[in-house]
Amino acid sequence: MLLASPSNPTGTSIEPDELRRIVETVRARGGSTIVDETYQGLSYDAQPVSALSYGDDVVTVNSFSKYFNMTGWRLGWLVVPHAMVSAVEKLSQNLFICASALAQHAALACFEPETLAIYEARRLEFKQRRDYIVPALRSLGFGAPVVPDGAFYVYADTASVHHPAAGNSDALTHSMLHDAGVVLVPGADFGFHAPERYIRLSYATAHSKLEKAVRRLGTLFSR
Ligand SMILES: Cc1ncc(COP(=O)(O)O)c(C=O)c1O
């Protein structure tokens, strides 16, 4: 069972008791649970709980790309059960050998107190953007049934926006790009649950740009 929490594209986390039940159910059926916790450092509400709390047989995946701001450095880590270490070593030697020395030195600097202070300030900045953009999307007519608690995404329902392409995320994102200069990603990239209705917004951009995008979409939807 492969899960991501917080998830891309919804920015929501699996509730701890629910995750525990998933791990127990998968274990009872002889399976393994692998949880991508790449966005866990970017949690805004409850204190996040790692899936590792639910047993030594759980695998977690993590990355320096998001909280540590090292997107593109190709550096991450796995926590694996002891019994899997030898097999994962064989895989990693053949697929990867090792991370570049440059990336490893940069990652060490992530744990300096002054660097961690910057990450914490960034996390709070993301929280402020979330607190701005979710109500703003709702006031533009998008459906956002839950407030995302992590990552930097909102997965919004387009069915009720005032636009001829409402409910058609491909056509709507095309119009937003060409008629308003605002880029969002249509749901088709993210799975099978009504992808034609949903769009993903990323708020990994400056607050002022989010405000500009909201103004432009307001104009587009009032035509
Ligand atoms: C859930 C999730 N995991 C991992 C990644 C990418 O991590 P990396 O840059 O380490 O490949 C992303 C990037 O969008 C993501 O959304």
The ligand as an SDF file (V2000), in Angstrom:
LIG
                    3D

 16 16  0  0  0  0  0  0  0  0999 V2000
    4.2200   13.5140   -2.5390 C   0  0  0  0  0  0  0  0  0  0  0  0
    5.5320   13.8660   -3.2130 C   0  0  0  0  0  0  0  0  0  0  0  0
    6.6300   13.1280   -2.9650 N   0  0  0  0  0  0  0  0  0  0  0  0
    7.8180   13.4130   -3.5550 C   0  0  0  0  0  0  0  0  0  0  0  0
    7.9460   14.4920   -4.4250 C   0  0  0  0  0  0  0  0  0  0  0  0
    9.2530   14.7840   -5.1090 C   0  0  0  0  0  0  0  0  0  0  0  0
   10.3360   14.5540   -4.3420 O   0  0  0  0  0  0  0  0  0  0  0  0
   11.7980   14.5350   -4.9980 P   0  0  0  0  0  0  0  0  0  0  0  0
   12.1100   15.9310   -5.4810 O   0  0  0  0  0  0  0  0  0  0  0  0
   12.6640   14.1200   -3.8410 O   0  0  0  0  0  0  0  0  0  0  0  0
   11.7860   13.5490   -6.1190 O   0  0  0  0  0  0  0  0  0  0  0  0
    6.8500   15.2780   -4.7100 C   0  0  0  0  0  0  0  0  0  0  0  0
    7.0060   16.4310   -5.6410 C   0  0  0  0  0  0  0  0  0  0  0  0
    6.1470   17.0430   -6.1290 O   0  0  0  0  0  0  0  0  0  0  0  0
    5.6140   14.9610   -4.1050 C   0  0  0  0  0  0  0  0  0  0  0  0
    4.5170   15.6970   -4.3780 O   0  0  0  0  0  0  0  0  0  0  0  0
  1  2  1  0
  2  3  1  0
  2 15  2  0
  3  4  2  0
  4  5  1  0
  5  6  1  0
  5 12  2  0
  6  7  1  0
  7  8  1  0
  8  9  2  0
  8 10  1  0
  8 11  1  0
 12 13  1  0
 12 15  1  0
 13 14  2  0
 15 16  1  0
M  END
$$$$
